[in-house]
Each structure stands twice: as C-alpha cells, then as structure tokens.
Amino acid sequence: MTYSTETILLLIVTMAGATYFSRLLPLLFLARCKLPITVERWLSHVPVAVLAALLGPALFLPKGEFTLELSRNPHFWAAIPTFAAAIYTRNMFITVLVGVAGTALIRFFLM
Amino acid sequence: MNLTFSTSRNNLYRGLSRSIPVCLGYFPIGFVYGVMAAGVGLNPLETTLMSILVFAGSAQFIAVGMIGEQLAVITIALTTFLVNLRHLLMSAALAPCLGHLSRLQQALFAYQLTDETFALHSLDFRKEEKPPAVRIITTNMAAHLCWVAGSLAGVWTGGLLTDLEMLGLDFTLAAMFIFLLVIQITTVKYILVVLLAMLISLLLFKYLGGHWYIIITTLLAATAGFFLENRRATAAERVKEQ
C-alpha cells in the first residue's frame, strides 16, 4: 500500500478529532443548563431514528442497489431471525450470533 | 469515608456488569475490524491506535474500506466527520442527565460515547436522576477495552482468516444495530419513527449519495416523530376536556 506510517498516523489523529468534536461539543454546552421540554421530547426520538437510518441501506441496498434476492442480499434475510432473536431474548450476544450464523448459512447453501 | 468507598466499589461493580452485553458485542466486531485492517495493510500498532483514539465502529469500518481504495486522508477524515455527526445529537440527548459530572468527567464520557454506550445509557438514564459517574465511566472503559482487545486479536490473526463473508462476519455490525434498535423501542410510537427513518434513509442513500443521509434522516424522522407525538397528545387532551 502507498500510505506512509506518518500518513496513517495523521489520518488516525484527524479521525479522532473529527469524532471527538461531535461527541464533546453538545455535552460541554448543554450539560449545565436545563433544556426546554420540547427539545428534550424531540431528542428522545433521536436514538431510534439514528439506528434505523444506519440500518436502512445496510439491509435493503447491498452495494447501493435495491434487491431482496437471496443470493444478492443475504443480509436482509438474515435480519429477520436477528430481529426475532433481539425481541425474544433481549440479549446482544445471542442476537449477533443469530445474525452472523444466519448470514453464513445462507451463503453456505447458495454455494 | 468507609461508606463512600463501598458505594464507589459498588458502582464499579455495577458499571462492569452493565458493560457485559456491549463487551460481548464489541469483542467480535472489533475482531472483524482488526481482520479487515490487516487486510488493507495496517499493522497491529496502527490498527489498535485507531481503536484507542477514534473508538467509532462504523467510521473505522468505513475508513478501512477507504484505505483499501487508496483514498486521500482528507476524504477519509471528512467522511468520518459526516458519519459521526450523529453523535452531536446523542451527546445533546444525554447532556441534561450529566450536569452533575465534573468537566473532566464530561470530557471523558464524551470521548467514549458510541452508538452502543449511548443506547445503553439512554435506557438507564430514563430511570435515574443523577447517574453515578463511577458507574457510567466504568461501563464505557470496559466497553472501550473490549473494542481495543478485539481489534488487536483481529489484526494478529488477520492473515489466517481470509473469507469473512463466508463466516457471516460482515453482518456483525448490522446485527448489533438491530439489537440496539429493538431494545430502544419501548413504546409503539417509536415503530413509526423507525419505519419512516428507514424509508428516508433508503431514498437519501440512493439519490443523494455520500454520507449526509444519516444525519438528515435522523433530523427528519425525529422531527416527524415529535410532531406525531404532539398531535396525539393534544388530541388526547381534547378528549379528556370533553
């Protein structure tokens, strides 16, 4: 690869700064004041919205194209038992295990 | 004195036990990240350093992919920034619960604020007035440690594992997000926000491209959820008045 060690170090430090900025800023400015109740109620919708936004393309748009075909989008089909595992076990480890095993099985039987 | 000591030990213990589910997810996902980092030519030191300093699962996966494509440092850094802008909202959401922490504790807490620790704390903080600093920072530290340990294990064994996809390991991060999403859905009103956010994210991802879709989707879906909730609340009040 063409990156020098210095470039990689520079990259890591910039990434760290870019990430820390978003994590720190609101906490520093908002922690000491009481937010209006409307703002707090709006913010209460953020967790589910973020996670769903991250999951949408991952489950429906493999390589940027919409498909539910088993061979081209095993993640969508593996997600179904994964959701079931999360709902019924409420256990992160089991959920991840079901998802990974499901994906592996789909690929295995398609080979 | 004795009492404070035993309380803080108790918080330490509770923080550790609270971190177990996140750790069990982080170690394997960190492992996959380590294997992928080794695959694009990062050495163990670089791979681990990124996990220590950045500590952001999805951004690290994306960065490794972009390193593999030989993209410019500024492009990768900017993408990281965009992908992690969502933490602005998470940090803002938790801020009101953390006013009792010292500035240093707040700075440390922010450093280890990830999707997973956020999901965990936002659930806990609903039930608590002033969550003890020792407990929440212990949870974050343990989670961070597992992430780093997983990365290190992955980059060391990286050469041995050539086909992550056959093992289904490319699904780890998505599976973790699914779990976090499910435990956040404590009332029915959130299901609508989830469906809406998924739909918006698909449209934006497809037609806008890039990485802005995460933050724009979050803003739109959270706002829609907020207004739907308000409308329902005022409707309920009206019924009560009659």
Interface residues (C-beta under 8 A of the other chain):
Chain A: M1 T2 Y3 T5 T7 I8 L9 L10 L11 I12 V13 T14 M15 A16 A18 T19 Y20 F21 S22 R23 L24 L25 P26 L27 L28 F29 L30 A31 R32 K34 L35 T38 E40 R41 W42 L43 S44 H45 V46 P47 V48 A49 V50 L51 A52 A53 L54 L55 G56 P57 A58 L59 F60 L61 G64 F66 P74 H75 A78 A79 T82 F83 A86 I87 R90 N91 M92 F93 T95 V96 V98 G99 V100 A101 G102 T103 A104 L105 R107 F108
Chain B: P21 V22 L24 G25 P28 I29 V40 G41 L42 E46 L49 M50 L53 V54 F55 A56 S58 A59 A63 I67 Q70 V73 I74 I76 A77 L78 T80 F81 N84 L85 R86 H87 L88 L89 M90 S91 A92 A93 L94 A95 P96 L98 G99 L101 R103 Q106 A107 F109 A110 Y111 L113 D115 F118 A119 S122 E165 M166 L167 G168 L169 D170 F171 T172 L173 A174 A175 M176 F177 I178 F179 L180 L181 V182 I183 Q184 I185 Y190 V193 V194 L195 A197 M198 L199 I200 S201 L202 F205 K206 Y213 I214 T217 T218 A221 A222 T223 G225 F226 E229 N230
